[in-house]
Amino acid sequence: MHPDFPPAARDGSAVLSRPARSTSRLVGIDLARFLAVVGMMAAHLMPPSGYPGHVAWVSRTVDGNASTLFAVLGGVSVVLASRSALARGEVAAARWATATRGVLVVLLGATLALGPANVVVVLVYFGVTLVCAVPFLRVRPGWLLGWAGLLAVVGPVVNVAVRASLDVEGEGGGLGWVELVDPLVPLRAVFLTGTYPVVTWLVYVLVGMALAKVLLAAREAGTDRRFLVRVLAGGAALVAGSLVLSTVVYEAAGRAAALAAYPTSTAEQVDLLVSESGWGAPLDTGWWAFALQTPHTGAPLDVLRGVGVALVVISAMLLLAGALPGWALRVVEPLRAAGAAPLTVYTLHVLGVGVTGLAIDALVEAGGFTEVPWWYLGPRILALHVACAVAVGVVLAALGRRGPLETAVSAASRRTGAWAAGLGRRA
């Protein structure tokens, strides 16, 4: 199972949450977060391949794209949350606040991962990625993209080589507290051998940071709409290019190379292998595995497709929010409020999936079942989770509040940042 969320930025939340006309385009960031939440829920709750009721186009849409969208939005949040402190020259405060966010996300993720393994909780990986983003807070957008490109090329090579040397396909899962019994396993899992390795996720976060920095500069210059149109077109080109190139390479020579690498497999089995989600690294050490856009493999074309989808969604939501009249922004305010509380909504979602997972385990122990219950997998349970997310948004919008977990994380990061700023002033 898949994805996650980035915690909404405290520093940028005032800009992101007010439906006022002057800030409406950044309201689109929260709307994009809401779409990522829905995509994550679909990845978890719709029947996977091989199950009755599997919908192929849903899997193709959300697998490897919802999680990437969250990660890119996480990079946007890092910039929005740190920009005020950096503008005041309080570099240490920005760094400590960002690191605090990451650590708190890790602690929550390790706790959530103790539940039933129906969902591979991404929070530990994401939290460590936030900590790893700290050295990049003051890096210019061009250099951020340069580092992201280097990681996108080198990362999968190192990743698959390490996994081959250890003879592991993927390990660590959600990285709950129980995995800390052998510290070496979660350490290498979080960076390389896990489901959402930092070596790949940092690419997405750096892209999001670059996007946010250029967007904020464009807003100051009054050219943000033109910039977003270019981002939308560029993202669409990345998606189309990665899909076409992957298909051409696979049909021309990749399938034959894969069959040679797996001589006991049929062509149909190989086609299924490359069409479904991976476990955080290219499917094989052969060249063909690096030339595919198979979701959740971190191969270069997988990264390009995921980044492209994220750029399309984010720019489209920003353009939409900028075009909506005031009354329409008020209508979508519950969706925006839910998108601004991704940590809270995600936690409730994981807990809900855990409860139904326990119920399924009980049914299996009692003798099993003849068909998958609607409350475990399928469009009806997905609709229920989405409705609950919207209900959370309605409550938060009515109260004018942020999500409780977002409030707690932001408060702790502000205190840490203030402490670091105080040390700087006294030094």
Buried (B, 14 or more C-beta within 10 A) or exposed (E): BBBBBBBBBBBBBEBBBBBEEEBBBBBBBBBBBBBBBBBBBBBBBBBBEEEEEEEEEBBEBBBBBBBBBBBBBBBBBBBBBBBBBBEEEBBBBBBBBBBBBBBBBBBBBBBBBBBBBBBBBBBBBBBBBBBBBBEBBEBEBEEBBBBBBEBBEEBBBBBBEBBEEEEBEBBBBBBBEEBEEEEEBBBBBBBBBBBBBBBBBBBBBBBBBBBBBBBBEBBEEEEBBEBBEBBBEBBBBBBEBBBEBBEEBBEEEBBBBBBEBBEEBEEEEBBEBBBBBBBBBBBBBBEBBBBBBBBBBBBBBBBBBBBBBBBBBBBBBBBBBBEBEEEBBEEBBBBBBBBBBBBBBBBBBBEBBBBBBEBBEEEEEEEEEEEBBEBBBBBEBBEBBBEBBBEBBBBBBEEEBBBEBBBBBBEBBBEBBBBBBEEEEEE
